[in-house]
Amino acid sequence: MRVSPLTPETFADNARAALADATLTGALRRATDTFAERRAAAIGAVPDWQELRTRAAAIKAHTLARLDAYLEEFTANATKAGATVHWARDAAEACAIVRDLAQARGSKRLVKSKSMATEEIHLNAALAQDGREPVETDLGEWIIQLAGETPSHIIVPAIHKTKEQIGALFVDKLGIPPSSDPQLLAAEARTRLRAHFAAADLGISGVNFGVAETGTILVLENEGNARMTTTLPAVHVAVMGIEKVIPRFGDLETFLRLLPRSGTGQHLTTYQSMLTGPDPMGQGPRELHIVLLDNGRSRIVADELMRQTLACIRCGACLNACPVYQSIGGHAYGSVYPGPIGAILTPQLQGLHSAGTLPFASSLCGACKDVCPVKIDIPSLLLELRRRAVAGEQVPAAPSRGAAPTTSKPARRKPLEALGWRVWSWVTRSPARFRLATAFARLGQKLPFAMRLFGPMRAWQSSREAPKLAARPFRDRWRGDAR
């Protein structure tokens, strides 16, 4: 059972600990650099890349504005195809539905393919209470399940681990001879997992897209484990966030060209499993259950400004591009959803009272916006959540039965920080004061020790270099040219 001891409230401490881990930062840098190179090559071969992004953003915006209607259409068509659709208002209801299904059918051997929605609701921990914790079958997910950890990336759960660490883990947990050869380690995992597939009587998956027009669910993967999870057991349970619905089957073409190139730099995902009801030939699962998960999403949809958060297709590109994520990894965020998308999604799911630090975990460089395949304006949403956190506006957590509503308190500004911003405002409102301030700053950069006398500047420069002011101000050069 995997439960992270880290939380968003302790983000600053989490980040400092991650920065001190040279092995972690090295593994992150190598992996994210590789993904960036692959992504650049993959999108370079698509002449209409920007048009695809614009189309995808428009489809998502249209769907989210009419989400209730498309969910009703999806439910009707999925039911007509033979699936059973369940509605879950929150994590507790979603877990209860899956637990009840497993108990009613006497299912003891569960397998599970990669799913962020089930991580969000802590489904494994809920099933473990009945002695039914499923075996994760995605290689990365299985590795961190063996390690008792949580995923640190949306699409590459074990991105934080080196092959040497995985080899040592397999020696400890599986009793194999010492090895760090990826081929040997993968072969060992394949052998072990095949036995679980053969014995499983219930399979659990996530959903990448749900098509309202046909009631079809689509599961994307690269290892074949999801296909075995959704076809070999007698019962298949798919947990689907309500934002995953799209209007038409033809819309899939747009997203299937965007997602693999953005996420892993592939031209096409290896396995694309489209499931419309249970297998009519009787060769697949006899039952298909789709759990539509709200867990705060309907509240986000109602917020027209923040609604675009739910356009995310979980490609992970923003994580790979983010300098903060590249330095500290996913666990430091203390959330199921790390990186830039997690910094805007988690506070809306958990509430600013518990995740109000995450919107500040960004350099606002805009790299996440540039790579997002559906053009989510993450920097603007980060700024809005920062504003709400400072103002103490209510961004409640996802509803939970029996839980009292919570509100956020105004963020407490440090006295020196508040004084600094007041001084900055006073200086920049006067050309004369601004010239005088830049003159002092130019003098200060000639005396580096002076810049380290104050706590904020000392902390800032501990890991950065202060920008160099030009020897001759632009204003003076402009006046000289004008003459």
PLY file of the C-alpha trace (Angstrom):
ply
format ascii 1.0
element vertex 483
property float x
property float y
property float z
element edge 482
property int vertex1
property int vertex2
end_header
0.00 0.00 0.00
1.49 3.29 -1.13
0.95 6.43 0.93
3.25 9.41 0.50
4.46 11.03 3.73
4.94 14.32 1.89
2.24 16.98 1.60
1.85 20.29 -0.25
2.04 22.14 3.07
5.67 21.06 3.45
6.64 21.87 -0.13
9.54 24.16 0.82
11.16 21.49 3.00
10.41 18.80 0.42
12.08 20.86 -2.30
15.19 21.54 -0.24
15.59 17.83 0.47
15.17 16.99 -3.22
17.73 19.58 -4.29
20.27 17.99 -1.96
19.81 14.58 -3.61
22.38 14.51 -6.44
21.24 11.09 -7.67
17.65 12.31 -7.99
18.50 15.53 -9.79
20.82 13.69 -12.18
18.16 11.09 -13.05
15.56 13.82 -13.59
17.79 15.89 -15.83
18.74 12.94 -18.04
15.14 11.79 -18.42
13.58 15.20 -19.07
16.32 16.15 -21.54
15.66 12.92 -23.44
11.93 13.58 -23.57
12.52 17.14 -24.75
14.75 15.96 -27.60
12.28 13.28 -28.67
9.36 15.70 -28.50
11.15 18.28 -30.64
11.90 15.66 -33.29
8.36 14.29 -33.27
6.54 17.60 -33.59
9.05 18.81 -36.18
7.62 16.21 -38.55
4.06 17.59 -38.20
3.56 20.67 -40.38
0.14 21.48 -38.89
1.22 21.16 -35.24
-0.07 24.57 -34.16
-3.34 24.03 -35.98
-3.76 20.74 -34.14
-3.19 22.47 -30.80
-5.75 25.15 -31.65
-8.29 22.53 -32.71
-7.75 20.47 -29.56
-8.11 23.54 -27.33
-11.37 24.45 -29.09
-12.77 20.92 -28.69
-11.95 20.91 -25.00
-13.36 24.39 -24.41
-16.57 23.47 -26.22
-16.93 20.20 -24.29
-16.28 21.68 -20.86
-18.85 24.42 -21.49
-21.46 21.70 -22.18
-20.07 18.95 -20.00
-23.38 17.90 -18.48
-24.96 17.26 -21.87
-22.01 15.27 -23.19
-21.82 13.17 -20.02
-25.49 12.28 -20.38
-24.92 11.35 -24.03
-21.88 9.27 -23.12
-23.78 7.47 -20.38
-26.73 6.68 -22.64
-24.55 5.29 -25.44
-22.24 3.33 -23.12
-25.26 1.78 -21.42
-26.80 0.94 -24.80
-23.56 -0.87 -25.70
-23.83 -3.03 -22.58
-21.61 -1.20 -20.12
-22.76 -0.28 -16.61
-22.10 3.36 -15.74
-21.67 4.46 -12.11
-21.52 8.06 -10.87
-19.16 8.97 -8.03
-19.43 12.36 -6.38
-16.13 12.02 -4.55
-13.21 9.70 -3.84
-15.07 7.83 -1.10
-17.98 6.98 -3.39
-15.67 5.91 -6.23
-13.68 3.60 -3.97
-16.87 2.19 -2.46
-18.22 1.35 -5.92
-15.09 -0.57 -6.88
-14.90 -2.32 -3.51
-18.55 -3.36 -3.76
-18.06 -4.70 -7.28
-15.06 -6.77 -6.21
-16.82 -8.08 -3.11
-20.08 -8.95 -4.89
-18.19 -11.01 -7.46
-15.85 -12.61 -4.97
-12.84 -11.20 -6.82
-9.60 -11.87 -4.98
-6.94 -11.43 -7.66
-6.92 -7.91 -9.08
-4.64 -6.39 -11.70
-4.47 -2.72 -12.54
-3.05 -0.66 -15.39
-1.70 2.83 -14.94
-4.33 5.39 -13.88
-3.89 8.84 -12.38
-7.57 8.99 -11.41
-7.20 5.91 -9.20
-4.06 7.39 -7.67
-6.05 10.55 -6.93
-8.71 8.65 -4.98
-6.19 6.27 -3.32
-8.04 3.26 -4.67
-5.27 0.78 -3.89
-5.33 1.71 -0.21
-9.12 1.38 -0.12
-9.02 -2.07 -1.72
-6.21 -3.12 0.61
-8.62 -2.72 3.52
-10.47 -5.75 2.13
-7.28 -7.66 1.38
-7.69 -6.96 -2.34
-4.89 -4.54 -3.21
-4.38 -4.86 -6.99
-1.06 -5.62 -8.63
0.18 -2.69 -10.71
1.10 -3.98 -14.17
2.72 -0.93 -15.78
6.46 -1.53 -15.32
7.11 1.85 -13.71
4.05 1.56 -11.46
5.04 -1.99 -10.47
8.54 -0.80 -9.56
7.28 1.91 -7.23
4.64 -0.44 -5.81
7.47 -2.80 -4.85
9.30 0.17 -3.35
6.22 1.30 -1.40
6.36 4.71 -3.11
3.98 6.89 -5.11
4.40 8.02 -8.75
6.63 11.03 -9.33
5.55 11.74 -12.93
2.25 11.59 -14.79
3.44 9.23 -17.52
6.78 7.93 -16.18
6.04 6.93 -12.56
9.60 5.79 -11.75
11.42 8.63 -13.53
13.24 9.40 -10.28
14.94 6.01 -10.08
18.18 4.91 -11.73
18.69 1.42 -13.18
21.08 0.68 -10.31
18.40 1.55 -7.76
15.85 -0.62 -9.59
18.31 -3.49 -9.71
18.90 -3.25 -5.96
15.14 -3.14 -5.39
14.62 -6.32 -7.41
17.37 -8.08 -5.47
15.68 -7.09 -2.20
12.05 -7.75 -3.15
12.31 -10.52 -5.75
15.49 -12.29 -4.69
17.12 -12.18 -8.13
20.91 -12.14 -8.63
22.38 -8.60 -8.58
22.02 -6.83 -11.93
21.45 -3.36 -13.35
20.93 -4.55 -16.93
17.59 -3.04 -18.09
16.90 -5.98 -20.42
17.31 -8.53 -17.64
15.26 -6.47 -15.19
12.44 -6.01 -17.71
12.44 -9.73 -18.51
12.13 -10.58 -14.83
9.22 -8.15 -14.46
7.53 -9.61 -17.54
7.73 -13.15 -16.18
6.31 -12.15 -12.80
3.48 -10.03 -14.20
2.30 -12.64 -16.72
1.43 -14.94 -13.85
-0.75 -12.21 -12.33
-2.56 -11.60 -15.63
-3.32 -15.30 -16.01
-4.81 -15.56 -12.52
-6.71 -12.25 -12.34
-10.50 -12.19 -12.07
-10.94 -8.38 -12.05
-9.04 -5.71 -13.98
-8.95 -2.00 -13.21
-7.92 0.72 -15.66
-8.11 4.43 -16.19
-9.54 6.13 -19.27
-7.74 8.53 -21.60
-10.82 9.59 -23.55
-14.52 8.78 -23.46
-16.49 9.37 -26.67
-20.00 10.70 -26.09
-21.16 9.85 -29.61
-20.55 6.10 -29.22
-20.03 5.41 -25.49
-16.50 4.22 -26.29
-13.59 4.46 -23.85
-10.00 4.67 -25.06
-6.99 3.44 -23.09
-3.51 4.35 -24.36
-0.28 2.60 -23.34
3.06 1.33 -24.62
3.60 -1.99 -22.84
0.52 -4.10 -23.59
-0.31 -4.45 -19.91
-3.46 -2.34 -20.12
-4.76 -4.46 -22.98
-4.25 -7.61 -20.89
-5.79 -5.93 -17.83
-8.91 -4.99 -19.79
-9.39 -8.26 -21.68
-8.21 -11.27 -19.62
-10.21 -10.84 -16.35
-13.94 -11.56 -16.34
-14.73 -8.07 -15.02
-13.26 -4.75 -16.15
-13.70 -1.60 -14.06
-12.65 1.69 -15.69
-12.33 4.83 -13.54
-12.85 7.93 -15.68
-12.63 11.56 -14.65
-15.69 13.36 -16.02
-13.46 15.80 -17.93
-12.17 12.97 -20.15
-15.30 12.95 -22.33
-15.11 14.34 -25.89
-18.03 14.82 -28.29
-17.31 12.78 -31.42
-15.36 9.70 -32.43
-13.70 11.78 -35.13
-12.24 14.09 -32.45
-9.91 11.30 -31.39
-7.78 11.86 -34.48
-6.70 15.26 -33.19
-5.76 14.06 -29.72
-4.07 10.88 -30.91
-1.68 12.99 -32.96
-0.96 15.38 -30.09
-0.69 13.23 -26.97
2.09 10.73 -27.86
4.27 13.38 -29.48
3.90 15.71 -26.50
4.29 13.04 -23.85
6.97 10.62 -25.01
8.06 11.93 -28.41
6.38 9.04 -30.20
4.50 9.41 -33.46
1.90 6.97 -32.22
1.17 5.24 -28.92
1.98 1.54 -29.22
-1.37 0.21 -27.95
-4.69 1.99 -28.47
-7.54 0.00 -26.93
-11.04 1.21 -27.83
-13.73 -0.49 -25.76
-17.45 -0.11 -26.45
-19.30 -2.24 -23.93
-18.22 -5.77 -22.92
-16.89 -8.14 -25.56
-19.93 -9.37 -27.57
-18.00 -12.49 -28.66
-17.45 -13.57 -25.07
-13.68 -13.63 -25.45
-13.08 -10.58 -23.26
-14.59 -9.41 -19.97
-18.22 -10.33 -19.44
-18.80 -7.07 -17.57
-17.61 -3.52 -18.20
-18.19 -1.00 -15.41
-17.35 2.68 -15.97
-17.03 4.84 -12.85
-17.51 8.52 -13.72
-15.51 10.45 -11.12
-16.37 14.01 -10.15
-14.34 14.64 -6.95
-14.47 18.42 -7.34
-14.38 18.63 -11.12
-17.91 19.97 -11.50
-16.98 22.83 -9.19
-13.93 23.63 -11.35
-16.10 23.55 -14.49
-18.39 26.13 -12.90
-15.44 28.53 -12.52
-15.16 29.98 -16.02
-11.67 31.35 -15.38
-10.18 28.14 -13.99
-12.19 25.74 -16.16
-9.41 25.29 -18.70
-7.44 23.35 -16.07
-9.61 20.35 -16.94
-8.58 20.46 -20.60
-5.38 18.61 -19.59
-4.88 15.31 -21.46
-2.19 14.06 -19.04
0.71 14.04 -21.49
3.26 15.25 -18.91
4.93 17.69 -21.33
4.67 20.58 -18.88
6.58 18.55 -16.26
9.38 17.77 -18.69
9.72 21.45 -19.65
9.46 22.93 -16.15
12.77 24.01 -14.56
11.27 23.54 -11.09
10.14 19.97 -11.76
13.46 19.18 -13.47
15.24 20.15 -10.26
13.07 18.57 -7.55
10.94 15.86 -9.20
7.35 14.98 -8.43
7.40 13.78 -4.83
8.33 17.22 -3.50
4.91 18.54 -4.50
3.28 16.17 -2.03
0.49 15.61 -4.52
-0.68 12.95 -6.98
-0.40 15.58 -9.72
3.06 17.19 -9.72
4.64 19.86 -11.88
2.89 22.88 -13.41
-0.42 21.11 -14.05
-0.40 19.81 -10.49
0.32 23.29 -9.16
-3.01 24.49 -10.58
-5.08 21.31 -10.31
-4.22 20.19 -6.78
-5.25 23.45 -5.04
-8.61 23.21 -6.79
-9.11 19.58 -5.79
-7.69 19.76 -2.26
-8.38 23.42 -1.47
-6.04 26.35 -1.01
-6.08 25.78 2.73
-3.93 22.66 2.23
-2.29 23.17 -1.18
-1.90 26.93 -1.31
1.89 26.68 -1.54
1.88 24.93 -4.93
0.88 27.89 -7.15
4.03 29.62 -5.88
6.22 26.66 -6.97
6.89 28.13 -10.39
9.28 30.52 -12.10
6.44 31.73 -14.40
8.82 31.28 -17.34
5.96 30.09 -19.55
7.67 26.92 -20.79
4.65 24.88 -19.64
2.28 26.98 -21.73
4.51 26.71 -24.79
4.54 22.90 -24.76
0.96 22.23 -23.66
-0.77 20.44 -26.55
-4.16 21.93 -25.64
-2.85 25.45 -24.94
-3.70 25.67 -21.24
-2.49 29.06 -20.02
-0.87 27.65 -16.90
1.09 30.81 -15.91
-2.08 32.90 -15.86
-3.89 30.31 -13.76
-0.95 30.14 -11.36
-1.12 33.91 -10.92
-4.87 33.77 -10.31
-4.47 31.10 -7.65
-1.67 33.12 -6.05
-4.00 36.12 -5.95
-6.73 34.04 -4.35
-4.33 32.57 -1.82
-3.07 36.00 -0.77
-6.58 37.42 -0.64
-7.84 34.43 1.33
-10.59 33.68 -1.17
-12.37 30.36 -0.87
-11.15 27.53 -3.09
-12.66 24.60 -1.18
-11.50 21.04 -1.33
-13.41 18.40 -3.26
-16.55 17.48 -1.32
-16.29 14.51 0.98
-19.19 12.91 2.79
-19.25 13.79 6.44
-16.50 16.41 6.12
-17.05 19.99 7.17
-16.43 22.65 4.51
-13.09 24.43 4.73
-11.93 27.83 3.58
-8.52 29.26 3.01
-7.03 31.95 5.19
-5.21 34.95 3.75
-1.55 34.18 3.18
0.71 35.77 5.76
3.22 38.03 4.10
6.64 38.32 5.67
7.24 41.87 6.97
10.44 42.34 4.95
8.75 41.08 1.79
5.82 43.46 2.27
8.22 46.34 2.92
10.22 45.44 -0.17
7.18 45.57 -2.43
6.08 48.91 -0.96
9.53 50.35 -1.61
9.50 48.92 -5.15
6.11 50.50 -5.82
7.27 53.87 -4.47
10.48 53.80 -6.53
8.88 52.82 -9.84
6.22 55.53 -9.69
8.79 58.28 -10.17
11.33 58.54 -13.02
13.72 60.42 -10.76
13.50 57.86 -7.98
13.90 55.04 -10.50
17.09 56.62 -11.92
18.48 57.04 -8.43
17.66 53.43 -7.52
19.33 52.03 -10.63
22.40 54.15 -9.91
22.65 52.61 -6.44
22.07 49.15 -7.90
24.87 49.71 -10.41
27.15 50.70 -7.55
26.01 47.67 -5.53
26.95 45.19 -8.22
30.51 46.48 -8.04
30.47 45.57 -4.35
29.12 41.97 -4.32
29.35 41.66 -0.55
26.85 44.51 -0.19
24.21 42.44 -2.03
24.56 39.67 0.55
23.99 41.80 3.62
20.23 41.35 3.49
18.55 38.00 4.14
16.31 37.92 1.03
19.18 38.80 -1.32
21.50 36.34 0.39
18.95 33.55 0.01
18.18 34.50 -3.58
21.82 34.51 -4.62
22.61 31.23 -2.90
21.55 29.41 -6.08
21.42 32.21 -8.68
23.49 34.98 -10.15
22.13 38.49 -9.93
21.46 39.99 -13.39
24.09 42.45 -14.56
23.03 46.02 -15.20
24.27 47.65 -18.38
27.18 50.03 -17.91
25.18 52.72 -19.70
21.41 52.87 -19.14
19.14 52.51 -22.14
17.64 55.90 -21.33
21.02 57.61 -21.81
21.69 55.72 -25.06
18.23 56.67 -26.37
18.84 60.34 -25.63
22.23 60.19 -27.26
20.82 58.64 -30.42
18.01 61.20 -30.48
20.53 64.00 -30.57
0 1
1 2
2 3
3 4
4 5
5 6
6 7
7 8
8 9
9 10
10 11
11 12
12 13
13 14
14 15
15 16
16 17
17 18
18 19
19 20
20 21
21 22
22 23
23 24
24 25
25 26
26 27
27 28
28 29
29 30
30 31
31 32
32 33
33 34
34 35
35 36
36 37
37 38
38 39
39 40
40 41
41 42
42 43
43 44
44 45
45 46
46 47
47 48
48 49
49 50
50 51
51 52
52 53
53 54
54 55
55 56
56 57
57 58
58 59
59 60
60 61
61 62
62 63
63 64
64 65
65 66
66 67
67 68
68 69
69 70
70 71
71 72
72 73
73 74
74 75
75 76
76 77
77 78
78 79
79 80
80 81
81 82
82 83
83 84
84 85
85 86
86 87
87 88
88 89
89 90
90 91
91 92
92 93
93 94
94 95
95 96
96 97
97 98
98 99
99 100
100 101
101 102
102 103
103 104
104 105
105 106
106 107
107 108
108 109
109 110
110 111
111 112
112 113
113 114
114 115
115 116
116 117
117 118
118 119
119 120
120 121
121 122
122 123
123 124
124 125
125 126
126 127
127 128
128 129
129 130
130 131
131 132
132 133
133 134
134 135
135 136
136 137
137 138
138 139
139 140
140 141
141 142
142 143
143 144
144 145
145 146
146 147
147 148
148 149
149 150
150 151
151 152
152 153
153 154
154 155
155 156
156 157
157 158
158 159
159 160
160 161
161 162
162 163
163 164
164 165
165 166
166 167
167 168
168 169
169 170
170 171
171 172
172 173
173 174
174 175
175 176
176 177
177 178
178 179
179 180
180 181
181 182
182 183
183 184
184 185
185 186
186 187
187 188
188 189
189 190
190 191
191 192
192 193
193 194
194 195
195 196
196 197
197 198
198 199
199 200
200 201
201 202
202 203
203 204
204 205
205 206
206 207
207 208
208 209
209 210
210 211
211 212
212 213
213 214
214 215
215 216
216 217
217 218
218 219
219 220
220 221
221 222
222 223
223 224
224 225
225 226
226 227
227 228
228 229
229 230
230 231
231 232
232 233
233 234
234 235
235 236
236 237
237 238
238 239
239 240
240 241
241 242
242 243
243 244
244 245
245 246
246 247
247 248
248 249
249 250
250 251
251 252
252 253
253 254
254 255
255 256
256 257
257 258
258 259
259 260
260 261
261 262
262 263
263 264
264 265
265 266
266 267
267 268
268 269
269 270
270 271
271 272
272 273
273 274
274 275
275 276
276 277
277 278
278 279
279 280
280 281
281 282
282 283
283 284
284 285
285 286
286 287
287 288
288 289
289 290
290 291
291 292
292 293
293 294
294 295
295 296
296 297
297 298
298 299
299 300
300 301
301 302
302 303
303 304
304 305
305 306
306 307
307 308
308 309
309 310
310 311
311 312
312 313
313 314
314 315
315 316
316 317
317 318
318 319
319 320
320 321
321 322
322 323
323 324
324 325
325 326
326 327
327 328
328 329
329 330
330 331
331 332
332 333
333 334
334 335
335 336
336 337
337 338
338 339
339 340
340 341
341 342
342 343
343 344
344 345
345 346
346 347
347 348
348 349
349 350
350 351
351 352
352 353
353 354
354 355
355 356
356 357
357 358
358 359
359 360
360 361
361 362
362 363
363 364
364 365
365 366
366 367
367 368
368 369
369 370
370 371
371 372
372 373
373 374
374 375
375 376
376 377
377 378
378 379
379 380
380 381
381 382
382 383
383 384
384 385
385 386
386 387
387 388
388 389
389 390
390 391
391 392
392 393
393 394
394 395
395 396
396 397
397 398
398 399
399 400
400 401
401 402
402 403
403 404
404 405
405 406
406 407
407 408
408 409
409 410
410 411
411 412
412 413
413 414
414 415
415 416
416 417
417 418
418 419
419 420
420 421
421 422
422 423
423 424
424 425
425 426
426 427
427 428
428 429
429 430
430 431
431 432
432 433
433 434
434 435
435 436
436 437
437 438
438 439
439 440
440 441
441 442
442 443
443 444
444 445
445 446
446 447
447 448
448 449
449 450
450 451
451 452
452 453
453 454
454 455
455 456
456 457
457 458
458 459
459 460
460 461
461 462
462 463
463 464
464 465
465 466
466 467
467 468
468 469
469 470
470 471
471 472
472 473
473 474
474 475
475 476
476 477
477 478
478 479
479 480
480 481
481 482
